[in-house]
Amino acid sequence: MTAPVVIIGSGFAAYQLIKNIRRQDKELPILVITADNGDEYNKPDLSHVFSKGQDADALILLSAADFSAQQQVEIVTNTRVDSIDTKTQSVDAGGQSYHYAKLVFATGASAFVPPIKGGGQASVITLNSLSEYRASQAAIDRAARILLMGGGLIGTELAMDLQASGKEVIVVEPNSRLLANVTPDFVALKLERTLLDAGMALELNDYVSLIEPAITATNAQAYKVTTHKGRVFTVDRVISAAGLRANTQLAQQAGLAVNQGIVVDSQLKTSAENVYALGDCAEINGKVMAYLQPIILSANALAKELLGQPSQLTFPPMMVKVKTPAYPIQIGGSFDTASFWKVNFAKQGVVAEAYDELNNMSGFVVTDESAKQSFSLLRKVVAHN
């Protein structure tokens, strides 16, 4: 029997890869080994579950059994991979040994919880997967006051959703602005004003240093949170949205080259023969790109590679939609601190074009109703690249 393509992980990247393969080849044997239930769901929907009142089951698109039958793949669920031998091309998991023709790491990333004193780390909730949401949903539903560590893309989206669901929300962010690594200050400033006007508390240039158990007047479990600057909050729950860390431990144990993620080339090949990586765990051109569009493009390129078709992964200028309904933001292309901006402020929103040192348009940010211009602006970025 021909050894299968073995995929470790069952998130969006893994299942997108399988769908791409099956569009071209219905017979290639594929085996998925996953540490969770293996159900297919749309991870970006996790940032809107509270305002929509959804439970974990409502997010499932296909059960693992249904996905397995639909795509003709074998899925080993709730099983962790113990070790990988790249010389014998075998994977040990759950007391079984599986040989592979090709191996794909789609192990994703884990939510980062900063080091905290007072035994507080054990009480901090993370919401980077369906299983994490399922485990914490009841506790968050009961909570009236929630503190979020992190005001980046995920933290801001979660904060808005929690507030829309009726929660009192406090955001503690180490940077001087929300979305500090995503948007320029003049866009972040309007977002902050929108959140403050809606009653959200923002603690910028600060971080949580201590979490201690506390009891409310009604004898309910609560937490006393102290920041580096000495601010003290009593809240029902603490959620960490302080960024993601690629899951690379298994790859390191297998002897693969690892930096911020599992290092791959433009064919998604790792440093070991017949071993690949994609998604949140992969480092491509020195970057881990935890967004849907690069994952979709990577899955398409890797499917061709696994089917013996020459492929070369390249990324065009891409867009990111910030899911903040009270202040819509669309970001396209790329920019950095060296970029200079041409900005138009209007009642319809901000239109900001970023230019590099050669006066080429490299990216943009649009807000509110001006977000409708995002695709025409993206075409301008493409034309300049």
CORDA-V542344 format. One record per backbone hydrogen bond with DSSP energy under -0.5 kcal/mol. CO is the residue of the C=O (numbers start at 1). NH is the residue of the N-H. Records with the same first field share a line. If there is no record, write none. Layout:
CO=NH  NH
This chain:
4=6  101  102
5=7  31
6=104
7=9  33
8=106
11=15
12=16
13=17
14=18
15=19
16=20
17=21
18=22
19=23
20=24
21=24  25
29=5
30=74
31=7
32=34  76
33=9
34=79
36=78
40=61  62
41=43
42=45
43=46
44=47
45=48
46=49
48=52
49=53  54
50=53
55=58  59
56=59
57=60
59=42
62=40
63=67
64=68
65=69
66=70
67=71
68=72  73
74=32
75=77
76=34
80=94
83=92
84=86
85=89  90
89=100
90=85
91=93  98
92=82  83
93=96
96=93
98=91
99=4
102=6
103=276
104=8  106
105=278
106=11
108=247
110=245
112=114  242
117=120  211
119=122
120=123  124
121=124
125=240
129=133
130=134
131=135
132=136
133=137
136=140
137=141
138=142
139=143
144=168
145=236  237
146=170
147=149  239
148=150  172
149=241
151=179
152=156
153=157
154=158
155=159
156=160
157=161
158=162
159=163
160=164
161=165
162=167
163=166
167=169
168=146
169=201
170=148  172
171=173  203
172=150
173=205  206
175=205
177=180
179=182  183
184=187  188
185=189
186=190
187=191
188=192
189=193
190=194
191=195
192=196
193=197
194=198
195=200
196=199
201=171
202=204
203=173
207=228
209=117
210=226
212=224
214=222
216=219
220=216
222=214
223=225  235
224=212
225=233
226=209  210
227=230
231=227
233=225  235
235=223
237=147
238=125
239=149  241
241=152
243=112
245=110
246=248
248=252
249=253
250=254
251=256
252=255
257=263
261=259  263
262=283
264=285
265=268
266=313
268=277
269=265
272=275
274=103
275=270
276=105
278=281
279=282
281=262
282=284
283=264  285
284=287
287=284  289
288=290
289=291
291=295
292=296
293=297
294=298
295=299
296=300
297=301
298=302
299=303
300=304
301=305
302=306
303=307
304=309
305=308
308=310
314=316
318=333
320=322  331
321=323
322=324  329
324=327
325=328
328=368
329=322
330=366
331=320
332=364
336=339
340=355
341=343
342=353
344=346  351
346=349
348=369  370
349=346
350=367
351=344
352=365
353=342
354=362  363
355=340
356=359
360=356
362=334
363=354
364=332
365=352
366=330
367=370
368=371
369=372
370=373
371=374
373=377
374=378
375=379
376=380
377=381
378=382
379=383
380=384
381=384
382=385
